[in-house]
Amino acid sequence: MQQKASEFGGMLRTMRERQGVSQSKLAERADFDHSYVSRLESGARMPARDAVDRLGEALTLERAQMDSLLAAAGFLPRDVSSLLSNEPVIGEVLDLLQDEAMSTEYRDNMRAMLRLLTQQARMAMASTRLAAAAA
């Protein structure tokens, strides 16, 4: 955990310094106490996702920079599809599950089907492992 906090803190410091913004100014823009930003940069604290979002907005980060900062803090990026570039179908499913134009009932049904598919895949993997162990 300490290593992750140090990684996030270093990245935040680098991004802040590149923009020529002081810790105090960043804290003011993000509506934090100066000491909180200092503790984040030193690796003494890990931020909540909301805090990372506020810091990114205060630094006016581009999407890729924001995603890097989120990842350094241990959170998924805003654009999860970037993680799924080799799995476009999964990206499409995620988009559908987040589309509020689709009824809640339909999205819940999709989730239930995905759970069943996941369970089936795990059972198939377990069977394969048992067969391999028996051989």
KOLDREN-183433 format. One record per residue: residue number from 1; x, y, z of N, C-alpha, C in turn. Coordinates in steps of 0.02 Angstrom, whole numbers, padded with zeros to 5 digits, always signed. Atoms other than C-alpha are relative to their C-alpha. Layout:
BEGIN
lumke, n.px, n.py, n.pz, ca.px, ca.py, ca.pz, c.px, c.py, c.pz
NUM, X, Y, Z, X, Y, Z, X, Y, Z .
...
//
This chain:
BEGIN
lumke, n.px, n.py, n.pz, ca.px, ca.py, ca.pz, c.px, c.py, c.pz
1, +00042, -00060, +00000, +00000, +00000, +00000, +00044, +00063, +00000 .
2, -00045, -00058, -00004, +00142, +00120, +00043, +00032, +00013, -00068 .
3, -00031, -00008, +00066, +00223, +00088, -00127, -00050, +00033, -00048 .
4, +00052, -00029, +00043, +00059, +00128, -00216, -00011, +00073, +00017 .
5, +00009, -00069, -00021, +00039, +00287, -00114, +00059, +00043, -00025 .
6, -00058, -00037, +00024, +00216, +00339, -00160, -00002, +00010, -00076 .
7, +00007, -00005, +00073, +00184, +00303, -00345, -00050, +00055, -00018 .
8, +00050, -00051, +00014, +00026, +00408, -00343, +00027, +00069, +00018 .
9, -00026, -00064, -00023, +00110, +00547, -00244, +00051, +00029, -00048 .
10, -00050, -00022, +00047, +00255, +00556, -00364, -00030, +00024, -00065 .
11, +00033, -00019, +00062, +00142, +00563, -00515, -00037, +00066, +00009 .
12, +00036, -00062, -00013, +00034, +00699, -00436, +00049, +00059, +00003 .
13, -00050, -00052, -00006, +00188, +00801, -00393, +00027, +00020, -00069 .
14, -00026, -00013, +00067, +00257, +00784, -00570, -00051, +00039, -00042 .
15, +00052, -00034, +00039, +00092, +00836, -00649, -00010, +00072, +00025 .
16, +00009, -00066, -00029, +00075, +00983, -00530, +00058, +00046, -00018 .
17, -00059, -00040, +00014, +00253, +01043, -00556, +00006, +00019, -00074 .
18, -00001, -00014, +00073, +00239, +01030, -00747, -00043, +00061, -00016 .
19, +00046, -00056, +00013, +00098, +01155, -00737, +00021, +00062, +00040 .
20, -00023, -00057, -00039, +00194, +01268, -00618, -00049, +00021, +00055 .
21, +00051, -00013, -00052, +00060, +01254, -00483, +00028, -00021, +00067 .
22, -00023, +00017, -00067, +00104, +01258, -00299, -00049, -00048, +00033 .
23, +00045, +00043, -00037, +00032, +01133, -00176, -00059, +00039, +00027 .
24, +00053, -00042, -00028, -00066, +01274, -00096, -00052, +00018, -00053 .
25, +00046, -00019, +00053, -00140, +01329, -00261, -00042, -00060, -00023 .
26, +00037, +00060, +00020, -00187, +01151, -00310, -00052, -00017, +00053 .
27, +00047, +00014, -00054, -00267, +01124, -00140, -00060, +00049, -00003 .
28, +00053, -00050, +00005, -00365, +01285, -00160, -00047, -00015, -00058 .
29, +00041, +00015, +00059, -00425, +01239, -00335, -00044, -00061, +00010 .
30, +00037, +00063, -00010, -00479, +01065, -00279, -00042, +00002, +00064 .
31, +00036, -00008, -00063, -00555, +01131, -00117, +00023, -00049, +00054 .
32, -00031, +00040, -00052, -00435, +01036, -00005, +00044, +00044, +00044 .
33, -00049, -00033, -00042, -00324, +01087, +00138, +00069, -00013, -00029 .
34, -00068, +00007, +00027, -00143, +01116, +00087, +00035, -00063, +00028 .
35, -00035, +00057, -00031, -00085, +00982, +00209, -00022, -00066, -00032 .
36, +00023, +00061, +00032, -00192, +00851, +00120, +00039, -00014, -00064 .
37, -00039, +00007, +00062, -00105, +00881, -00047, +00072, -00020, +00017 .
38, -00068, +00017, -00022, +00062, +00875, +00043, +00006, -00073, +00021 .
39, -00001, +00071, -00022, +00020, +00707, +00124, -00008, -00047, -00058 .
40, +00007, +00042, +00059, -00037, +00637, -00043, +00066, -00005, -00038 .
41, -00062, +00000, +00038, +00123, +00689, -00130, +00057, -00036, +00036 .
42, -00053, +00033, -00038, +00232, +00621, +00009, -00012, -00075, +00005 .
43, +00016, +00071, -00004, +00144, +00452, -00001, -00027, -00020, +00068 .
44, +00026, +00014, -00067, +00076, +00467, +00176, -00075, -00017, -00002 .
45, +00071, +00012, +00006, -00104, +00458, +00114, -00016, -00025, -00069 .
46, +00028, +00020, +00065, -00202, +00374, -00025, -00067, +00035, -00007 .
47, +00062, -00037, +00010, -00346, +00473, -00100, -00059, -00046, -00015 .
48, +00062, +00031, +00024, -00526, +00422, -00126, -00007, +00018, -00074 .
49, +00010, -00014, +00072, -00584, +00418, -00307, -00023, +00071, -00011 .
50, +00025, -00068, +00006, -00678, +00581, -00283, +00057, +00050, +00006 .
51, -00057, -00045, -00008, -00518, +00664, -00225, +00044, +00001, -00063 .
52, -00040, +00003, +00061, -00424, +00604, -00379, -00035, +00038, -00056 .
53, +00038, -00037, +00051, -00563, +00671, -00490, +00006, +00075, +00011 .
54, -00005, -00072, -00015, -00557, +00840, -00402, +00070, +00026, -00016 .
55, -00069, -00021, +00015, -00367, +00849, -00417, +00010, +00004, -00075 .
56, -00007, +00000, +00073, -00375, +00804, -00601, -00035, +00059, -00032 .
57, +00037, -00058, +00026, -00506, +00937, -00633, +00038, +00064, +00017 .
58, -00036, -00060, -00021, -00404, +01065, -00535, +00063, +00010, -00043 .
59, -00059, -00004, +00043, -00253, +01024, -00645, -00019, +00002, -00074 .
60, +00027, +00002, +00069, -00363, +01021, -00802, +00038, -00052, -00042 .
61, -00035, +00054, +00034, -00288, +00854, -00852, -00040, -00024, -00060 .
62, +00031, +00032, +00058, -00322, +00776, -01020, -00022, -00070, +00022 .
63, +00028, +00066, -00018, -00415, +00609, -01020, +00054, -00052, +00014 .
64, -00052, +00051, -00010, -00258, +00502, -01038, +00038, +00013, +00065 .
65, -00035, -00016, -00062, -00171, +00595, -00896, -00044, -00017, +00060 .
66, +00047, +00015, -00054, -00326, +00579, -00787, -00004, -00075, +00012 .
67, +00003, +00073, -00007, -00336, +00393, -00822, +00064, -00026, +00033 .
68, -00063, +00020, -00032, -00152, +00376, -00774, +00000, +00015, +00074 .
69, +00003, -00019, -00071, -00181, +00468, -00611, -00048, -00046, +00038 .
70, +00048, +00047, -00031, -00333, +00360, -00572, +00032, -00068, +00010 .
71, -00032, +00065, -00005, -00234, +00202, -00609, +00054, -00001, +00054 .
72, -00053, -00004, -00052, -00090, +00260, -00498, -00030, -00003, +00070 .
73, +00034, +00002, -00065, -00217, +00279, -00357, -00037, -00065, +00011 .
74, +00032, +00065, -00007, -00284, +00104, -00389, -00072, -00003, -00024 .
75, +00068, -00002, +00026, -00444, +00152, -00480, -00001, -00013, -00075 .
76, +00008, +00009, +00071, -00510, +00104, -00650, -00005, +00068, -00034 .
77, +00005, -00064, +00036, -00496, +00241, -00780, -00072, +00016, -00017 .
78, +00067, -00020, +00021, -00647, +00340, -00836, -00022, -00038, -00062 .
79, +00015, +00034, +00063, -00637, +00259, -01007, +00025, -00071, +00005 .
80, -00019, +00069, -00010, -00634, +00074, -00965, +00014, -00034, -00067 .
81, -00010, +00032, +00065, -00640, +00032, -01150, +00073, +00000, -00021 .
82, -00072, +00000, +00017, -00456, +00080, -01163, +00035, -00062, +00028 .
83, -00029, +00061, -00028, -00419, -00071, -01053, -00021, -00061, -00040 .
84, +00030, +00057, +00035, -00522, -00181, -01168, +00012, +00003, -00075 .
85, -00011, -00008, +00072, -00446, -00138, -01336, +00005, -00067, -00036 .
86, -00004, +00066, +00031, -00415, -00323, -01369, -00065, -00039, +00007 .
87, +00065, +00033, -00012, -00593, -00368, -01314, -00057, +00048, -00016 .
88, +00051, -00050, +00017, -00711, -00253, -01411, -00071, -00020, +00020 .
89, +00068, +00021, -00018, -00865, -00359, -01373, -00014, +00016, +00074 .
90, +00010, -00016, -00071, -00839, -00336, -01186, -00011, +00076, +00008 .
91, +00010, -00072, -00002, -00825, -00149, -01214, -00071, +00019, -00020 .
92, +00069, -00013, +00022, -00991, -00151, -01308, -00050, -00019, +00055 .
93, +00045, +00021, -00054, -01073, -00248, -01166, +00002, +00051, +00057 .
94, -00005, -00051, -00052, -01007, -00122, -01039, -00038, +00063, -00019 .
95, +00037, -00059, +00024, -01076, +00020, -01144, -00075, -00010, +00008 .
96, +00072, +00014, -00006, -01247, -00063, -01149, -00022, +00000, +00073 .
97, +00019, +00003, -00070, -01247, -00095, -00962, -00001, +00069, +00032 .
98, -00001, -00068, -00027, -01212, +00089, -00931, -00048, +00047, -00034 .
99, +00046, -00042, +00039, -01339, +00154, -01057, -00068, +00003, +00036 .
100, +00062, -00007, -00038, -01484, +00221, -00956, -00062, +00003, -00045 .
101, +00057, +00004, +00047, -01592, +00224, -01113, -00029, -00071, -00001 .
102, +00023, +00070, -00003, -01601, +00035, -01093, -00033, -00010, +00068 .
103, +00037, +00009, -00063, -01725, -00021, -00961, +00043, -00036, +00053 .
104, -00036, +00031, -00055, -01660, -00071, -00791, -00010, -00075, +00000 .
105, +00015, +00072, +00002, -01746, -00239, -00809, +00044, -00036, -00051 .
106, -00040, +00031, +00052, -01654, -00277, -00971, +00073, -00002, +00021 .
107, -00070, +00000, -00023, -01486, -00224, -00897, +00011, -00051, +00055 .
108, -00005, +00051, -00053, -01519, -00334, -00744, +00001, -00070, -00030 .
109, +00000, +00065, +00034, -01558, -00480, -00860, +00068, -00014, -00032 .
110, -00066, +00009, +00030, -01395, -00452, -00953, +00052, -00019, +00053 .
111, -00046, +00016, -00054, -01300, -00453, -00788, -00009, -00072, +00023 .
112, +00014, +00069, -00021, -01385, -00616, -00738, +00029, -00050, -00050 .
113, -00028, +00045, +00051, -01337, -00696, -00904, +00076, -00001, +00003 .
114, -00074, -00003, -00005, -01158, -00637, -00885, +00025, -00039, +00061 .
115, -00019, +00040, -00059, -01151, -00712, -00710, -00002, -00074, -00016 .
116, +00005, +00070, +00019, -01211, -00879, -00780, +00056, -00022, -00046 .
117, -00056, +00016, +00045, -01083, -00875, -00920, +00066, -00005, +00038 .
118, -00061, +00001, -00040, -00947, -00836, -00794, +00004, -00064, +00041 .
119, +00001, +00062, -00039, -01000, -00981, -00683, +00014, -00061, -00044 .
120, -00013, +00055, +00047, -01002, -01098, -00834, +00073, -00004, -00018 .
121, -00071, -00001, +00019, -00828, -01044, -00885, +00043, -00025, +00057 .
122, -00039, +00023, -00058, -00762, -01072, -00709, -00007, -00075, +00010 .
123, +00010, +00073, -00007, -00839, -01246, -00702, +00039, -00037, -00055 .
124, -00037, +00032, +00054, -00763, -01289, -00872, +00075, +00001, +00015 .
125, -00071, -00005, -00017, -00592, -01227, -00814, +00018, -00050, +00056 .
126, -00013, +00046, -00055, -00606, -01329, -00654, +00002, -00072, -00026 .
127, +00001, +00067, +00029, -00651, -01485, -00754, +00065, -00015, -00038 .
128, -00061, +00007, +00038, -00502, -01457, -00868, +00059, -00011, +00046 .
129, -00055, +00008, -00049, -00386, -01439, -00719, -00001, -00068, +00033 .
130, +00006, +00066, -00030, -00453, -01597, -00639, +00023, -00054, -00048 .
131, -00021, +00049, +00051, -00429, -01694, -00800, +00075, +00001, -00010 .
132, -00072, -00006, +00008, -00252, -01628, -00818, +00037, -00028, +00060 .
133, -00032, +00026, -00060, -00211, -01672, -00638, -00005, -00076, +00003 .
134, +00009, +00072, -00001, -00280, -01848, -00660, +00044, -00035, -00052 .
135, -00040, +00031, +00053, -00176, -01878, -00816, +00072, -00009, +00018 .
//
